Amino acid sequence: MALSIKTIGVVGAGAMGTGIAHVAAMAGYEVVLRDIDMAFVDRSVASMDKVMAKSVEKGKMTEEERQAVLTRIKKTTVLEDMASVDFIIEAVIERMDLKKEVFQTLNKVCRPEVIFGTNTSSMSITEIAAASGRPDKVCGIHFFNPAQVMRLVEIIRGVQSSDETIAAATDLARAFGKTPIEVKKDSPGFVVNRLMVPQMVEAARLLQEGVASIEAIDTAVKLGLNHPMGPFELMDFTGIDIHYYVMEYFADEFRDNQYAAPQIIKQMVRANKLGRKNGEGFYKY
Ligand SMILES: NC(=O)c1ccc[n+]([C@@H]2O[C@H](COP(=O)([O-])OP(=O)(O)OC[C@H]3O[C@@H](n4cnc5c(N)ncnc54)[C@H](O)[C@@H]3O)[C@@H](O)[C@H]2O)c1
């Protein structure tokens, strides 16, 4: 039976929740956007509006469309407001305990047929699903930053995810205008981060060893591999803390210290130099 999805619940209104909620509302879905503090939700919607104001200025969007998108987004701090939604996308911070807690509460609030997608960058879908109380209805739905621009969505199968869950999440990603790929096995970092994180670890090691400067390494990757950003630019852009958590998670899961965060990344996190999030990273923003 085809699931009729009209309203998307987005939990977490940070960098990713903002992008995902925006993409959903632009695609015509009603959105319920939740964070723990209304100031975060307000900031999130204001940032979407800023992007749309530029689009109106450039003639890429009409003022009516901009207003229509805004009216489709309901702002809340109350998780119980997710009772009306047809599909959940969770984008809270990358902490297993928090994600489990969010899904346990949502399981009580949402209708039993509602699918829970998690936007985790690296963590076990199977473990999150097992804690959710509806493991067959949980999968990974991994967007990239900024979600409004990046075309890929990884749809990740947990051990207990049903075929219907994977099909519904895949259809939704397509309805959002994205290109989904199926990740058939729940493995740390899925495909993109499994390929990208070791490169960031090596970039930090090259820097630590004095082999090349931040600028030289970024230039090498941009001009030699044709990537649009170098590893340090990318870490600053997405948040150095996220990469730190993912590296440490890989090291634990694979029992392989090759993946562990190099000292320089640890020190950046300890010094609260987290890149985009608080203005200071490998480069000054
Ligand atoms: N930043 C990226 O490039 C990127 C890319 C893909 C996936 N991800 C993943 O997306 C998720 C979110 O990352 P982000 O960069 O948006 O983080 P972020 O720190 O910008 O936002 C997280 C938000 O979650 C909120 N939050 C915390 N507990 C909450 C709760 N119980 N209910 C609702 N909101 C809660 C925080 O207040 C914050 O606003 C993480 O799992 C991350 O690994 C991040």
The ligand as an SDF file (V2000), in Angstrom:
LIG
                    3D

 44 48  0  0  0  0  0  0  0  0999 V2000
   26.8270   19.3350    9.1970 N   0  0  0  0  0  0  0  0  0  0  0  0
   26.9530   18.4690    8.2070 C   0  0  0  0  0  0  0  0  0  0  0  0
   27.6890   18.7020    7.2410 O   0  0  0  0  0  0  0  0  0  0  0  0
   26.1770   17.1880    8.2000 C   0  0  0  0  0  0  0  0  0  0  0  0
   25.9780   16.5220    6.9890 C   0  0  0  0  0  0  0  0  0  0  0  0
   25.1920   15.3580    6.9580 C   0  0  0  0  0  0  0  0  0  0  0  0
   24.6670   14.8630    8.1390 C   0  0  0  0  0  0  0  0  0  0  0  0
   24.8920   15.5290    9.3170 N   0  0  0  0  0  0  0  0  0  0  0  0
   24.2630   14.9830   10.5240 C   0  0  0  0  0  0  0  0  0  0  0  0
   23.0710   15.7050   10.7470 O   0  0  0  0  0  0  0  0  0  0  0  0
   22.8190   15.7730   12.1520 C   0  0  0  0  0  0  0  0  0  0  0  0
   22.6990   17.2290   12.5600 C   0  0  0  0  0  0  0  0  0  0  0  0
   23.8940   17.9070   12.2380 O   0  0  0  0  0  0  0  0  0  0  0  0
   23.9650   19.5030   12.1350 P   0  0  0  0  0  0  0  0  0  0  0  0
   25.2330   19.8270   11.4460 O   0  0  0  0  0  0  0  0  0  0  0  0
   22.6770   20.0270   11.6190 O   0  0  0  0  0  0  0  0  0  0  0  0
   24.1090   19.8640   13.6910 O   0  0  0  0  0  0  0  0  0  0  0  0
   23.7470   21.2470   14.4020 P   0  0  0  0  0  0  0  0  0  0  0  0
   24.5060   21.2550   15.6710 O   0  0  0  0  0  0  0  0  0  0  0  0
   23.8690   22.3970   13.4370 O   0  0  0  0  0  0  0  0  0  0  0  0
   22.1810   21.0890   14.7350 O   0  0  0  0  0  0  0  0  0  0  0  0
   21.6770   20.1530   15.6360 C   0  0  0  0  0  0  0  0  0  0  0  0
   20.4340   20.7570   16.2520 C   0  0  0  0  0  0  0  0  0  0  0  0
   19.7650   19.7550   17.0210 O   0  0  0  0  0  0  0  0  0  0  0  0
   19.1940   20.4150   18.1070 C   0  0  0  0  0  0  0  0  0  0  0  0
   18.7770   19.4460   19.1300 N   0  0  0  0  0  0  0  0  0  0  0  0
   19.4920   18.8600   20.1030 C   0  0  0  0  0  0  0  0  0  0  0  0
   18.7050   18.0280   20.8180 N   0  0  0  0  0  0  0  0  0  0  0  0
   17.4730   18.0900   20.2680 C   0  0  0  0  0  0  0  0  0  0  0  0
   16.2370   17.4650   20.5390 C   0  0  0  0  0  0  0  0  0  0  0  0
   16.1220   16.5860   21.5430 N   0  0  0  0  0  0  0  0  0  0  0  0
   15.1790   17.7640   19.7560 N   0  0  0  0  0  0  0  0  0  0  0  0
   15.2950   18.6350   18.7530 C   0  0  0  0  0  0  0  0  0  0  0  0
   16.4430   19.2680   18.4470 N   0  0  0  0  0  0  0  0  0  0  0  0
   17.5180   18.9760   19.1870 C   0  0  0  0  0  0  0  0  0  0  0  0
   20.2530   21.3980   18.5630 C   0  0  0  0  0  0  0  0  0  0  0  0
   19.6950   22.4080   19.3980 O   0  0  0  0  0  0  0  0  0  0  0  0
   20.7380   21.9210   17.2060 C   0  0  0  0  0  0  0  0  0  0  0  0
   20.0050   23.0670   16.7900 O   0  0  0  0  0  0  0  0  0  0  0  0
   23.9550   15.0150   12.8390 C   0  0  0  0  0  0  0  0  0  0  0  0
   23.5740   13.6830   13.0320 O   0  0  0  0  0  0  0  0  0  0  0  0
   25.0680   15.1230   11.7940 C   0  0  0  0  0  0  0  0  0  0  0  0
   26.0170   14.0900   11.9240 O   0  0  0  0  0  0  0  0  0  0  0  0
   25.6090   16.6850    9.3620 C   0  0  0  0  0  0  0  0  0  0  0  0
  1  2  1  0
  2  3  2  0
  2  4  1  0
  4  5  1  0
  4 44  2  0
  5  6  2  0
  6  7  1  0
  7  8  2  0
  8  9  1  0
  8 44  1  0
  9 10  1  0
  9 42  1  0
 10 11  1  0
 11 12  1  0
 11 40  1  0
 12 13  1  0
 13 14  1  0
 14 15  2  0
 14 16  1  0
 14 17  1  0
 17 18  1  0
 18 19  2  0
 18 20  1  0
 18 21  1  0
 21 22  1  0
 22 23  1  0
 23 24  1  0
 23 38  1  0
 24 25  1  0
 25 26  1  0
 25 36  1  0
 26 27  1  0
 26 35  1  0
 27 28  2  0
 28 29  1  0
 29 30  1  0
 29 35  2  0
 30 31  1  0
 30 32  2  0
 32 33  1  0
 33 34  2  0
 34 35  1  0
 36 37  1  0
 36 38  1  0
 38 39  1  0
 40 41  1  0
 40 42  1  0
 42 43  1  0
M  CHG  2   8   1  16  -1
M  END
$$$$
